[in-house]
Amino acid sequence: MNTGENSLAARDIEHLVHPQTNLQRHLEEGPIIVDHATGVWVHDDEGNALLDSVSGLWCASLGFAPERLARAAYEQMQKMSYAHLFRHNSHEPAIELAEKLLSIAPPSMKKVHFQSTGSEANDVAIKLIWYYHNALGRPEKRKLIARHKAYHGSSVSAGSLTGKPDMHAQFNLPLDGFLHVECPDYYSNARDGESEEDYATRLADDLEAVIVEEGPDTVAGFFAEPVIGSSGVILPPKTYFAKVQAVLKKYDILFAADEVITGFGRTGKMWGCETFAIQPDLMSCAKALSAGALPISAVLIGDNIYQAMLSQSERMGNFAHGHTYGGHPACAAVALETLRIYEEMDLIAHIGRLNFPFSDMLNEISDHPLVGNVDLTGLLAGIELVKNKETGEAYPADMNLGAKVADASRSHGLLHRYAGNRIAFAPAYVISEDEIGEIGIRLRKSLDEVHAEFGDSQ
Ligand SMILES: Cc1ncc(COP(=O)(O)O)c(C=O)c1O
């Protein structure tokens, strides 16, 4: 890396605070600077081409630099670079996008409200849950339940939903009234001999016990990613969501599905809710909504919530909420073009076809001594790295084997995510079969290297 006085690296170190980064280490080691990217390939400023198998941050679903999205943004910005939706104002891209989104959403979703990020979408979902219960005259129903290891964003409220201790420590989070129950991770957390169904029953019973202990009249909503994403792609055990939903219904608790990663085909159907038979009251989506090309997110709103919002409006007049950039016309135009491209490529059939080489590649890698378990749905996968493949014995959590594999992978020209002892993959939908094969080849080299260095600690 060039760290000369006026280099990009030196200027970065001097001026930038990076998210999700070890700030001390950054001062010593500096940034990894990306220069340009096309398809699934990212090119750094040292001339290395890196195969990105996780679409940036799970978002660049059409690969990098798709011409049509650039054109959609340019044309919209030439016509009208800004317009808002406050106080009855509207514009065509937002109207068309809302219409299009509802046409592909579960039929119970009736309205759309736009923001810019996934965190904001979840923040809005929280507010709408509170607004709903207040409309029904039960202001004490306000606690929210999410799961350990869940990721719902970094803002104060979405960070409170998030179930990661490092995102709470020293930030005075979570806020009061945000509770967390067990992460549904059958491979790592089930008891000896416990079936997936029994494990799911136990988790649903635990959830019910928490609700009863807190007082059902104080619990407003439950948030879940259909597949836990940022903690390394952990699929729910069989029957988990059916059992959880039965508990929530019993106590009149709303279900908010965080589809920020799982929306738009990622799990093999249009929505994670479809793949895992979830009937949500609200859905948050972002990322692949605009293929990551411009920031836009949406909350899809069920009719029960919308009717309550209307009744609030009768009482209070104004729906006193909104973001300057919510439904920004250029972002909406890019999202619309993204959805058109999905339609033209027959997205769900396309992902179904790619699932074969993707699962073949993961099957092959699953014989590696470090690979304990592979979670896979659609074009989304996570691998649990273990000390002992036969017994499933884990490495100590603080060993962060995933980071070690990710470092090795980078040196072999492969980018993927990591979290603790897990690594994760969510390639762009435009990846070729050869490129999927290339992920397997490069990953095996990294796993071999890490195993040679740390495998002896067995
Ligand atoms: C499931 C989920 N929800 C919410 C978010 C937050 O989105 P954003 O970073 O756009 O605020 C993320 C980000 O990765 C996510 O994975």
The ligand as a Gaussian input file, in Angstrom:
#p B3LYP/6-31G(d) Opt

LIG

0 1
 C      -31.157000      -7.550000       8.223000
 C      -30.658000      -6.129000       8.226000
 N      -31.456000      -5.166000       8.681000
 C      -31.073000      -3.885000       8.699000
 C      -29.822000      -3.516000       8.253000
 C      -29.406000      -2.089000       8.332000
 O      -29.374000      -1.516000       7.075000
 P      -28.565000      -0.156000       6.856000
 O      -27.114000      -0.493000       7.007000
 O      -28.935000       0.240000       5.448000
 O      -29.037000       0.817000       7.851000
 C      -28.958000      -4.496000       7.755000
 C      -27.632000      -4.151000       7.261000
 O      -26.823000      -4.993000       6.937000
 C      -29.383000      -5.842000       7.758000
 O      -28.595000      -6.824000       7.333000

